[in-house]
Amino acid sequence: MTCDTQFRVTRPDLVGMIVACPNCGSMMQIEPPAGTPDPPGSPGQPPLADQPAIAVGRHSVDSDAITEASSIVTGDRSGPPPVVDPDAPRFEVDESIPTDATANTESSAPPVPIGWENPDTTRRRQMVLVGVLAATGLCIAALLFVIFVRSWQKDETAQTTTPDPATQQTPNDDEQAQASDGADNQVDPSRDEPGPALPDAQASDGGDADPTESTDQAPEPAEDSPPTDDDTGGPSMIPDDLTRGPDTSGLDSLIPKNPLSPEAPPEAADSDGPVVVPRGDDADSESSGGPADLTGLDSFKPFLMDLSAPAPDAPPALQTPVDRNQAMLDRPADVDLDPMMVANPPSAVDLTRSMSIEFALARPPTYPMADYVMLISQLTGVPIEIDWVSFDVAGIDVRRPIKTISRPVAASEHFASIASQSEAMTQEDEALLRLTVSDEAFESAVAPITSTDDFGSGQASADEVLAEFLADPNEVSEPEANEDEPLVAREDRMVWVRRRSNRQLAAFATDALRRMRSIAPKVPGEVFARWASDQSTPNADFAWRILDDGQTGPQSPTAMPIAQWLAGTARRNDASVLVHWTDAGRRQMSPQQLVLPHAGDGFTEMVRTTLGPFNMRIRQVSPSYWWVGPDARYDRLPIVIWTAPLTEAQQSRLISQLDAVMSDSSRDVYRRIVDPDSGRMLLMLPRFLARQWGKFVEP
C-alpha cells in the first residue's frame, strides 16, 4: 500500500490474495499471520493455490507486476499484516466476461473498426480531390473567358461595320411601311394580273402632285477618319477623305429601290405587281381609307421581317467600281488602330519633371543630331519627333554632328543645346516634344528656292502655274508682328502647321517646275528624291522599301528600352533612325517600352517580332536614314510628281481618270496643273497612288 494504513481482514478466504486498498486504491496482498494454518478449500472450488490471483476480461493479470508498478513504499511495513475474516464474502466474478478458456475458441486478432482507413490512402484521396476541384475551376474560368471574348468581338464587329450607303435603308421606315401595307394600304384590283406599269399620274393617289416632291435625299455616308494629326514627322497634314471607299453616287440608278420604303416614288414599284402607294403625314386621311398614324404598331416591330436584308445563304454582293482604273487600283493600308488603344490614348507627359533628369556625355565630343535626340527620349521617356521635311528644305542634315555636354546637366539643357546648334526651335504637345526649324531660318532658306527669277522669259507663266497649284482656300493671313510674343504662341497650332506645310509644298513644287523646264534645280537631288519624283523616266523609284536585311548584333541578356534598341541597331548598320512618335503613341509604344529582341532568328524576324505588336515598320529611305511608322501613315504621305509631255487628248483622259478616283479628296491631298510651256502635268498625290502611276498612263 502507498498509504501505510492497516486493516483488519475478517474473511479468511482473502488471505493470500491481492486486493485493492479501500483507502488509496493501490493493490496489496493479504498474507496470513505467522503460525496461522491455511483455510480449507471451499466446496465445489479448487484450492486457492490453483485459482488465478485476479481474472479480468480475457487475459490473466500478473498481480506481482501490477503491485510492483503501482505500489510505492513510503513507510515501515515490517509489522504483521492485519487478520482477514475468512467468512467474509469473496469478490464476485462476472461469468459473462470471457476468460482464457473461452478466448481460445475465438480469433486472437482484435476486430477492425468499421470505417477504418489507412492514413496514407486518406491523404492521397484528399490530394486527388483538391486537384480535381482546381482543374474544374480552371475549366470553368477558361470557358467563361472564351464566352466573354466572343461576345466582345461580336459587339466590336457590329459597332465597326459600316453599311453600304447604296443599299442602306432606314429600318423603322421599312417596318412601318410593311405594317402599313398589311393593315391599311389599298391595292388597285386592276393590277392583280401582270401588265405594263401604270404611268406616273395613275400610280399616285390622284391629284396633280409631283412624285419627285416626296422623294428625300439619301443621307450622306459617314466618313472614316484616317490619321489626321498635326504631324510634322511627315510632309504635311493628311485630310480625312483618303480612307473612304470609291464614290458610288453615280450607281444609285442601278440599285433597285425598295417599293415598301416611304422614300421610294410610285414609279419605283415593280411593273409586274401591284403598285403600293406610301402613306405619308401629308396624305388625305379620307381618301386613303385609314388613319395615317401607325405608331400603335411599334410593339409589333420586332416580329416584322426586314425585306431589304439579303437572304441568309445569298452570296455577298460586290460593289461595282466607278470605272476600269479604279477597279485595278490598290487601296491604301487600313488604319489598324485597336479600339482599346483608341479608348485609352497616351497619357500626358510631365515634361518639366521628365526633362529634369541629369546626365553627361563625356565621349564622344560630337554626336549625330538624330541619335542625340533618340538618346534623350531613351533616358527621359519623352517622345521627341523631328520635322524632317523642314530640315531638308532648310538644308540642315538631321545627322549633322552636335557638340555634346560633358558635365552633368538636365536633359532640357541638352535639348536646348541641340536646338541652338541646328537653328531649330522646340514645340510642346501633350504627349511629345517636336524639334523643327525656326521660322527665321526656314523662311531664309525657302525664299531663294521659291523665287522664279531664274526662269527668264518663262517667269510670268511659272508664277501663274505655281499660284494656281499652291492656291489654298483655307489660307490664313499672316498675323501682325509682335516681338514680345513668339509666333506659335500667337496663333493656333493647326494654323501654323498649315502655313508651314504650304511653304514646304511651294519649295518642292517650284524646284519640280525647274526640272520640268530643264532649269538648274536649287534643292539637292538626294534631298529632293525623298519628297518628289520624276515619273517621266521609266522605272522611277521613290519608294521607301521595308528594311529586310541588316546586322542584328549580339543577343542582349536583358530587356532594353525600344528607343535604345532602334538607335543601337541603326548605328550598327551606319544609319540614323527617325520615329513617327505620334502614331507610335497611339499604339501604346513609348521610348521606354521594354523589349527583348531575339537576334538568333535573323534581322527580318527580329524586327517583325519586336515592332509587329505595335503595327510599326522600319523603312529604308536611303542607306543612311531609317523611318519607323505604320503602313497607313506611309501610304498617305504626299509626294510631288510630274509627267512626260502630254498631248491634249492624253491630258484630258488623265485628268478625267484622276478626278474620278480623287473625287472626294481635298486640296490637302490632291492637286494638279498642266504647265503650258513644257506640256507636262504637275501633281501632288498620296504615295499609294503615285506608286501605281503606271496604271494611269497608256503603255
C-alpha positions in Angstrom: 0.0 0.0 0.0 1.0 3.5 -0.5 -0.9 4.9 2.4 0.5 2.6 5.1 -2.9 2.0 6.5 -3.6 -1.2 8.5 -6.8 -3.0 8.0 -8.4 -5.9 9.8 -9.3 -8.8 7.5 -12.3 -10.7 8.7 -12.6 -13.1 5.7 -10.2 -15.9 5.7 -10.7 -16.7 2.1 -8.9 -13.4 1.2 -5.7 -14.5 2.8 -3.0 -14.8 0.1 -4.9 -12.8 -2.4 -4.2 -9.4 -3.9 -7.0 -6.9 -3.4 -7.4 -3.1 -3.8 -6.8 -0.9 -0.8 -10.1 0.7 0.3 -8.3 3.9 1.2 -5.9 4.7 -1.6 -6.9 2.1 -4.3 -3.4 0.6 -4.7 -3.1 -3.1 -5.0 -1.9 -5.1 -1.9 -1.5 -8.8 -1.0 -3.1 -10.1 2.2 -0.7 -12.5 3.9 -1.7 -14.7 6.9 -0.1 -14.0 10.2 2.8 -16.2 11.2 1.7 -19.7 12.5 -1.8 -19.4 11.1 -2.9 -22.6 9.2 -4.2 -22.3 5.6 -8.1 -22.4 5.5 -9.6 -25.4 3.8 -10.9 -25.0 0.2 -14.5 -24.2 -0.3 -16.7 -26.9 -1.6 -17.0 -27.1 -5.4 -14.0 -24.9 -5.9 -10.3 -25.8 -6.4 -7.8 -24.9 -3.8 -6.8 -21.2 -3.6 -3.3 -22.0 -4.8 -4.8 -23.4 -8.1 -7.0 -20.3 -8.6 -5.7 -17.3 -10.5 -4.9 -14.3 -8.4 -7.1 -12.0 -10.5 -9.2 -12.8 -13.6 -10.2 -9.7 -15.5 -11.5 -9.9 -19.1 -9.8 -12.4 -21.4 -6.3 -12.1 -20.1 -4.8 -13.0 -16.8 -3.1 -10.3 -14.8 0.3 -10.6 -13.2 -0.6 -9.3 -9.8 3.1 -9.1 -8.8 3.9 -6.8 -11.7 0.9 -4.6 -11.1 1.7 -4.3 -7.4 5.3 -3.6 -8.2 4.4 -0.9 -10.7 1.7 0.8 -8.8 2.9 0.5 -5.2 5.3 3.0 -3.7 6.6 2.1 -0.3 6.7 5.2 1.9 6.9 3.7 5.4 8.0 0.7 7.5 5.9 -2.4 6.7 7.8 -4.8 8.9 4.8 -5.4 11.2 2.4 -8.3 10.8 -0.5 -7.8 8.4 -4.0 -7.5 9.7 -6.1 -10.6 10.1 -8.7 -11.2 7.5 -12.1 -12.8 8.3 -12.3 -16.0 6.3 -16.0 -15.9 6.4 -16.3 -12.6 4.6 -17.6 -12.9 1.1 -15.1 -13.0 -1.8 -15.0 -10.7 -4.8 -17.8 -11.6 -7.3 -16.6 -12.7 -10.7 -18.8 -11.8 -13.7 -19.3 -15.0 -15.5 -20.3 -13.1 -18.7 -16.8 -11.9 -19.2 -14.9 -14.5 -21.2 -11.8 -15.9 -19.7 -8.7 -17.6 -21.1 -10.6 -20.8 -21.5 -13.2 -19.2 -23.8 -10.8 -16.9 -25.5 -9.1 -19.9 -27.2 -12.2 -20.6 -29.3 -12.2 -17.0 -30.7 -9.8 -15.2 -33.0 -6.8 -13.8 -31.4 -6.7 -10.7 -33.7 -8.8 -7.7 -32.5 -11.8 -6.7 -34.6 -11.2 -3.9 -37.2 -13.3 -0.9 -36.5 -16.0 0.0 -39.1 -14.8 2.8 -41.5 -11.1 2.5 -40.6 -8.7 3.6 -43.4 -5.0 3.8 -43.9 -3.8 7.4 -43.3 -1.7 7.4 -46.5 -4.7 6.4 -48.5 -6.7 9.1 -46.8 -4.0 11.7 -47.6 -3.9 10.6 -51.3 -7.6 10.8 -51.6 -7.6 14.3 -50.2 -4.9 15.4 -52.7 -6.8 13.9 -55.6 -10.0 15.7 -54.5 -8.2 19.1 -54.3 -6.6 18.6 -57.8 -10.0 17.7 -59.3 -11.6 20.8 -57.8 -8.8 23.0 -59.0 -9.0 21.6 -62.6 -12.7 22.1 -62.6 -12.4 25.7 -61.5 -9.8 26.4 -64.2 -12.0 24.8 -66.9 -15.0 26.9 -65.8 -12.9 30.1 -65.8 -11.5 29.3 -69.3 -15.0 28.7 -70.6 -16.3 32.0 -69.2 -13.3 33.8 -70.7 -13.9 32.4 -74.2 -17.6 33.3 -74.0 -16.7 36.9 -72.9 -14.1 37.3 -75.7 -16.5 36.0 -78.4 -19.3 38.3 -77.2 -16.9 41.3 -77.1 -15.6 40.6 -80.6 -19.2 40.3 -81.9 -20.1 43.6 -80.4 -16.9 45.2 -81.8 -17.7 43.9 -85.3 -21.3 45.2 -85.1 -20.0 48.6 -84.0 -17.3 49.0 -86.6 -19.3 47.6 -89.6 -20.4 50.4 -91.9 -23.4 49.6 -94.1 -23.2 50.1 -97.9 -24.6 53.6 -98.5 -26.1 52.4 -101.8 -28.3 49.8 -100.1 -28.6 51.4 -96.7 -32.3 51.9 -95.7 -34.0 53.1 -92.5 -35.4 50.0 -90.7 -38.1 52.0 -88.9 -39.4 53.3 -92.2 -39.4 49.9 -93.8 -41.1 48.2 -90.9 -43.7 51.0 -90.7 -44.3 50.7 -94.5 -44.7 46.9 -94.1 -47.1 47.2 -91.3 -49.0 49.9 -93.3 -49.1 47.6 -96.3 -50.6 44.7 -94.3 -53.1 46.9 -92.4 -54.4 49.8 -94.4 -52.9 50.1 -97.9 -55.4 49.9 -100.7 -54.5 47.8 -103.8 -55.9 48.5 -107.2 -57.8 45.4 -108.3 -56.8 46.0 -111.9 -53.2 45.3 -111.0 -53.7 41.7 -110.0 -52.6 40.4 -113.3 -49.2 41.1 -114.9 -49.2 44.0 -117.2 -47.3 47.2 -118.0 -46.6 49.7 -115.3 -49.0 52.5 -114.8 -48.0 56.0 -115.8 -46.9 58.4 -113.1 -50.3 60.1 -113.0 -52.2 56.8 -112.4 -49.7 55.4 -109.9 -50.2 58.2 -107.5 -53.2 58.8 -105.2 -54.6 61.3 -107.5 -54.3 65.0 -107.9 -51.5 66.9 -109.6 -48.8 66.1 -107.0 -45.4 65.7 -108.5 -43.8 62.3 -107.4 -40.4 63.9 -107.2 -41.6 66.3 -104.5 -42.0 63.5 -101.9 -38.6 61.9 -102.6 -36.0 62.9 -100.0 -32.3 63.0 -100.5 -30.4 59.9 -99.1 -28.1 60.8 -96.2 -24.5 61.2 -96.9 -22.4 58.1 -95.8 -20.2 58.5 -92.8 -16.6 59.1 -93.5 -13.8 57.1 -92.0 -11.1 59.0 -90.1 -7.5 58.3 -91.2 -4.6 59.7 -89.1 -5.1 63.4 -89.2 -2.7 64.6 -86.5 -0.7 67.7 -86.9 2.4 65.7 -87.5 5.5 67.3 -88.9 7.3 64.0 -89.0 5.5 63.7 -92.4 5.4 66.3 -95.1 2.0 67.8 -94.2 -1.4 67.3 -92.7 -3.4 64.4 -94.1 -7.2 65.0 -94.6 -9.9 62.7 -93.6 -11.2 61.7 -97.0 -8.5 59.3 -98.2 -9.8 56.3 -96.3 -13.2 56.3 -97.8 -14.1 53.8 -100.5 -14.8 54.5 -104.1 -17.6 57.0 -104.9 -20.7 55.1 -105.8 -23.1 58.1 -106.0 -23.4 57.5 -109.7 -24.7 54.0 -109.3 -27.9 54.9 -107.4 -29.9 54.5 -110.6 -28.6 50.9 -111.0 -29.7 49.8 -107.5 -33.4 48.8 -107.2 -35.4 50.8 -104.8 -37.4 49.1 -102.1 -41.1 49.5 -103.1 -42.1 49.4 -99.4 -39.9 52.3 -98.4 -41.8 55.6 -98.0 -38.8 57.3 -99.7 -39.4 55.4 -103.0 -41.6 57.2 -105.6 -44.6 55.3 -107.0 -42.8 54.7 -110.3 -40.1 52.6 -108.5 -42.6 49.8 -107.9 -42.3 46.5 -109.7 -44.2 46.7 -113.0 -45.4 43.1 -112.6 -47.0 43.6 -109.3 -49.4 45.9 -107.6 -48.3 49.5 -107.0 -48.1 50.3 -103.3 -48.7 53.9 -102.6 -46.9 55.0 -99.4 -48.9 57.0 -96.9 -47.1 60.0 -95.5 -48.1 62.6 -93.0 -49.5 64.8 -95.7 -51.8 62.2 -97.2 -55.5 62.7 -97.2 -57.0 60.5 -94.5 -60.4 60.4 -96.1 -59.1 59.2 -99.5 -56.6 56.7 -98.1 -59.3 54.8 -96.2 -57.5 54.6 -92.9 -55.5 56.6 -90.3 -52.1 57.9 -91.2 -50.6 57.4 -87.7 -49.3 53.9 -87.3 -47.4 54.4 -84.0 -49.6 51.9 -82.3 -47.8 49.1 -84.2 -44.4 49.8 -82.6 -44.8 46.8 -80.3 -45.0 44.5 -83.4 -41.8 45.8 -85.0 -39.6 43.0 -83.5 -41.8 40.5 -85.3 -41.6 42.1 -88.8 -39.1 40.9 -91.4 -36.6 43.3 -92.9 -37.2 42.6 -96.6 -34.2 44.8 -97.6 -31.7 42.5 -95.9 -30.1 39.8 -98.1 -31.1 36.2 -97.8 -29.0 34.1 -95.2 -27.5 31.9 -97.9 -27.2 34.6 -100.6 -23.7 35.2 -102.0 -22.1 38.5 -100.9 -22.8 41.4 -103.2 -19.7 43.0 -104.7 -19.7 46.8 -105.0 -19.4 47.9 -108.6 -16.4 50.1 -109.2 -16.7 53.5 -110.7 -14.5 52.7 -113.7 -11.9 50.3 -115.0 -9.0 52.3 -113.5 -10.4 52.4 -110.0 -11.2 48.7 -110.2 -7.5 48.0 -110.8 -6.1 50.3 -108.1 -4.9 49.0 -104.8 -6.4 50.6 -101.7 -4.2 52.2 -99.1 -3.3 50.3 -95.9 -6.1 50.4 -93.3 -5.7 52.5 -90.2 -5.2 49.4 -88.0 -5.8 51.0 -84.6 -7.0 48.7 -81.8 -10.3 50.1 -80.4 -8.9 49.5 -76.9 -6.0 51.8 -77.8 -8.3 54.5 -79.2 -10.3 54.3 -75.9 -7.0 54.7 -73.9 -5.0 57.4 -75.6 -1.4 58.0 -74.3 -1.3 59.9 -71.1 0.1 63.4 -71.0 3.8 63.6 -70.4 5.1 65.6 -67.4 7.8 67.4 -69.5 9.1 69.5 -66.6 9.9 66.5 -64.4 10.9 64.2 -67.2 13.3 66.6 -68.8 15.0 67.4 -65.4 17.0 64.2 -65.4 20.7 65.0 -65.4 23.3 63.2 -67.5 26.6 63.9 -69.2 28.2 62.8 -72.5 32.0 62.8 -71.9 32.6 60.8 -75.1 32.3 61.3 -78.0 32.8 65.1 -78.3 30.2 65.2 -81.1 27.0 63.2 -81.7 24.6 63.0 -84.7 21.6 65.1 -84.1 19.0 62.3 -84.7 20.9 59.9 -82.4 21.3 62.6 -79.7 17.6 63.2 -79.8 16.9 59.5 -79.5 19.2 59.2 -76.5 17.3 61.9 -74.7 14.0 60.1 -75.4 15.5 56.9 -74.1 16.7 58.4 -70.8 13.6 60.6 -70.1 10.8 58.6 -71.7 9.6 61.7 -73.6 8.9 61.1 -77.3 10.7 63.7 -79.4 9.7 64.0 -83.1 11.9 65.6 -85.7 10.3 67.7 -88.5 12.4 66.0 -91.2 10.8 67.9 -94.2 11.5 71.3 -92.7 15.1 70.4 -92.0 15.5 69.0 -95.6 14.0 72.2 -97.1 16.3 74.4 -94.9 19.3 72.3 -96.0 20.1 71.1 -92.5 21.1 67.4 -92.3 19.4 65.6 -89.4 22.7 63.7 -89.0 24.8 66.8 -88.6 27.3 66.5 -85.6 26.2 68.2 -82.4 28.7 69.1 -79.7 27.9 67.2 -76.5 27.9 68.5 -73.0 30.5 66.7 -70.8 29.2 67.9 -67.4 26.1 66.6 -65.8 23.2 68.9 -66.8 19.4 68.4 -67.2 18.1 66.8 -70.3 16.3 70.0 -71.1 19.7 71.8 -71.4 20.9 69.0 -73.8 17.8 69.5 -75.9 18.2 73.3 -75.9 21.8 72.9 -77.0 20.7 70.7 -79.9 18.2 73.3 -81.0 20.6 76.2 -80.8 23.3 74.4 -82.8 20.8 73.4 -85.6 18.9 76.6 -85.9 15.8 74.9 -84.6 13.0 75.5 -82.1 11.0 73.2 -79.9 7.3 72.7 -79.7 5.4 71.1 -76.8 2.4 68.9 -77.2 0.5 66.9 -74.5 2.2 63.6 -75.4 5.5 64.6 -77.1 8.1 67.2 -78.0 8.8 68.3 -81.5 12.0 69.7 -83.0 11.6 71.8 -86.1 13.5 74.6 -87.9 12.9 78.1 -86.6 10.7 80.4 -88.6 13.5 82.8 -89.5 15.9 80.0 -90.6 13.1 78.3 -92.6 12.0 81.4 -94.4 15.6 82.4 -95.3 16.1 79.0 -96.8 12.7 78.8 -98.6 12.8 82.3 -100.2 15.6 81.6 -102.7 14.0 78.2 -103.7 10.5 79.7 -104.3 11.9 82.7 -106.3 11.3 82.4 -110.0 13.9 85.0 -111.1 15.9 82.2 -112.8 13.0 81.2 -115.1 13.9 84.0 -117.5 11.2 84.7 -120.1 9.0 82.0 -118.7 8.8 83.7 -115.3 5.3 85.0 -115.8 3.9 81.7 -116.8 5.8 80.0 -114.0 4.2 82.4 -111.5 0.7 81.7 -112.9 1.2 77.9 -112.7 2.6 78.0 -109.2 -0.1 80.4 -108.0 -2.8 78.1 -109.2 -1.1 75.0 -108.0 -0.4 76.4 -104.5 -3.8 78.2 -104.0 -5.2 77.3 -100.6 -8.9 78.0 -100.0 -8.2 77.8 -96.2 -5.2 80.1 -96.2 -4.9 82.2 -93.2 -3.4 85.7 -93.4 -0.2 86.5 -91.6 -0.6 87.8 -88.1 0.8 91.2 -87.2 4.3 91.1 -86.0 4.9 91.3 -82.3 8.4 90.9 -81.0 7.4 90.2 -77.4 5.3 87.1 -78.3 6.6 84.1 -80.3 4.8 83.2 -83.5 3.5 79.8 -82.4 2.0 81.2 -79.2 0.1 84.0 -81.0 -1.8 81.7 -83.4 -3.5 78.4 -83.3 -1.2 75.4 -83.6 -3.1 74.0 -86.6 -2.8 77.3 -88.5 0.9 77.3 -88.0 1.1 73.7 -89.3 -0.9 74.6 -92.4 1.2 77.6 -93.2 4.4 75.6 -92.8 3.1 72.7 -94.9 2.2 75.1 -97.7 5.7 76.6 -97.7 7.2 73.1 -97.8 5.0 72.3 -100.8 5.9 75.6 -102.5 9.6 74.8 -102.3 9.3 71.3 -103.8 6.7 72.4 -106.5 8.9 75.3 -107.6 12.0 73.1 -107.9 9.9 70.4 -109.7 8.9 73.1 -112.2 12.6 73.9 -112.8 13.3 70.3 -113.6 10.2 70.2 -115.9 11.6 73.1 -117.8 15.2 71.9 -117.7 16.4 74.7 -115.4 19.1 74.1 -112.9 17.5 73.0 -109.6 18.2 74.5 -106.2 17.3 71.6 -104.0 20.0 68.8 -103.9 18.9 65.7 -105.7 19.3 63.3 -102.7 17.0 65.5 -100.6 14.6 66.2 -103.4 14.2 62.4 -104.2 12.7 61.8 -100.7 9.7 64.1 -101.3 9.3 64.3 -105.1 9.8 62.1 -108.2 10.1 62.4 -111.9 7.5 60.0 -113.4 8.5 60.8 -117.0 11.5 58.5 -116.7 10.9 54.7 -116.8 11.3 52.7 -113.7 11.3 55.8 -111.4 11.7 54.5 -107.9 10.8 56.8 -104.9 9.6 54.1 -102.5 10.9 53.7 -99.0 11.3 50.0 -99.0 10.7 47.8 -96.0 14.0 47.0 -94.4 14.6 43.3 -94.5 18.4 42.9 -94.2 21.0 44.2 -91.7 23.2 43.3 -88.8 21.5 42.2 -85.6 24.4 42.4 -83.3 24.9 40.2 -80.2 22.0 38.8 -78.2 21.1 41.0 -75.3 20.8 39.1 -72.0 18.2 41.6 -70.5 15.4 43.7 -71.8 16.1 47.2 -73.0 14.1 50.3 -74.0 12.8 50.2 -77.5 14.5 53.6 -78.3 17.8 52.1 -77.3 17.3 49.1 -79.5 16.3 51.2 -82.5 19.2 53.6 -82.2 21.8 50.8 -81.5 20.6 48.7 -84.4 20.7 51.8 -86.8 24.2 52.7 -85.6 25.4 49.2 -86.1 24.2 49.5 -89.8 25.7 53.0 -90.3 22.3 54.8 -90.2 20.2 57.1 -88.1 16.5 56.3 -87.3 13.6 58.8 -87.2 10.4 57.5 -85.4 6.9 58.8 -86.1 6.1 59.0 -82.4 2.6 60.4 -83.0 1.4 57.1 -84.5 3.6 55.1 -82.1 1.9 56.7 -79.1 -1.5 55.8 -80.5 -0.3 52.2 -80.4 0.9 52.5 -76.8 4.6 52.4 -77.9 6.8 54.7 -75.9 10.6 55.2 -75.9 11.0 53.4 -72.7 8.9 50.4 -73.7 11.0 47.3 -72.7 11.7 44.8 -75.4 13.9 41.7 -75.7 14.8 41.2 -79.4 15.9 37.7 -80.3 18.9 38.1 -82.6 19.2 34.4 -83.3 16.3 34.4 -85.7 17.9 36.9 -88.2 17.3 40.6 -88.8 14.0 40.4 -90.5 12.4 38.1 -87.9 13.9 40.1 -85.1 12.3 43.4 -86.4 9.0 41.7 -87.1 8.6 40.2 -83.6 9.7 43.4 -81.9 7.7 46.0 -83.8 4.9 43.8 -85.0 2.8 44.1 -81.9 2.7 47.9 -82.5 2.0 47.5 -86.3 5.1 49.6 -87.0 7.7 49.0 -89.7 11.3 50.1 -90.4 11.6 51.6 -93.9 14.9 52.5 -95.5 14.7 56.0 -97.1 18.3 55.8 -98.1 21.3 53.8 -96.8 21.9 56.4 -94.0 18.3 57.1 -93.0 15.6 54.8 -91.5 12.0 55.8 -90.9 9.8 54.0 -88.4 6.0 54.2 -88.8 2.8 52.3 -89.7 1.9 51.4 -93.3 -1.3 53.5 -93.1 0.8 56.6 -92.5 3.3 55.9 -95.2 0.6 55.3 -97.9 -0.9 58.7 -97.1 2.3 60.7 -97.2 2.0 63.2 -100.1 4.6 63.3 -102.9 5.1 65.8 -105.8 5.4 64.1 -109.2 5.4 65.3 -112.8 4.8 63.5 -116.1 6.3 63.4 -119.5 5.0 65.8 -122.2 1.3 65.0 -123.0 -0.9 65.7 -125.9 -4.3 67.5 -125.3 -6.1 64.2 -125.6 -3.8 62.5 -123.1 -4.2 65.4 -120.7 -7.9 65.2 -121.0 -8.1 61.5 -120.4 -5.6 61.6 -117.5 -7.4 64.5 -115.8 -10.8 62.7 -116.1 -9.3 59.5 -114.6 -7.6 61.2 -111.7 -10.6 63.4 -110.9 -12.8 60.3 -110.8 -10.5 58.5 -108.4 -9.9 61.5 -106.2 -13.4 63.0 -106.4 -13.8 63.0 -102.6 -10.3 64.3 -101.8 -9.4 67.9 -100.8 -6.5 70.0 -102.0 -4.6 68.9 -98.9 -4.1 65.6 -100.7 -4.7 66.0 -104.4 -3.6 68.9 -106.7 -2.9 69.0 -110.5 -1.9 71.6 -113.0 -0.7 71.5 -116.6 2.4 73.6 -117.5 1.7 75.2 -120.8 5.4 75.8 -121.6 6.6 72.1 -121.1 3.3 70.3 -121.8 3.8 68.3 -118.6 1.5 67.8 -115.7 2.5 68.7 -112.1 0.7 66.8 -109.4 0.6 66.2 -105.6 -0.7 62.7 -104.8 -0.6 60.3 -101.8 2.1 57.7 -102.2 -0.2 54.7 -102.6 -1.5 56.3 -105.8 1.9 57.5 -107.0 3.4 54.1 -106.9 0.5 52.9 -109.2 1.1 55.6 -111.7 1.7 53.1 -114.5 -2.0 52.1 -114.3 -3.0 55.7 -115.4 -0.5 56.1 -118.2 -1.1 54.3 -121.5 1.6 51.8 -122.3 
